[in-house]
């Protein structure tokens, strides 16, 4: 498969970077082609300017304003999104990417406001990888927003009916690691994440 790997973390020596290394190796070993989109490293601008907000509901202009990233999304038939959970949600950088890519003329056809139509029908598989710095029960208490982003929000723009019927095509890998445990893990110089299943 052609995988667009959207990665969002500012530190190249982080625990997330170690996870990314393992997943990229697994994807390569499984024979997939991967386009790594590192939002921080590529200097993605998550700010929606006044001009772009005015263009947002014009599908042609909205698409043109984001053409570089649109082309990469359209070339993929699988999507992997990796991010830390900050304030029980994704980093602002990634939220900005979602706001751009999952809008009119890109992920959704909103010509009939009463019935949004998905436009990413070529995306057959979506996987999410996120970490928490808090215990599992706190994520549950906050309704687990990262899981909902991957399992409910992102499929809206793709062939969501097919994806939801085939649960094997919607994956969410979580690692709940209390801050102290993660700090100790890194302090010992370890960069070895848990092995994630990649096929």
Order of alpha helices (4+ residues) and beta strands (2+ residues): beta-alpha-beta-alpha-alpha-alpha-beta-alpha-beta-beta-beta-alpha-alpha-alpha-beta-alpha
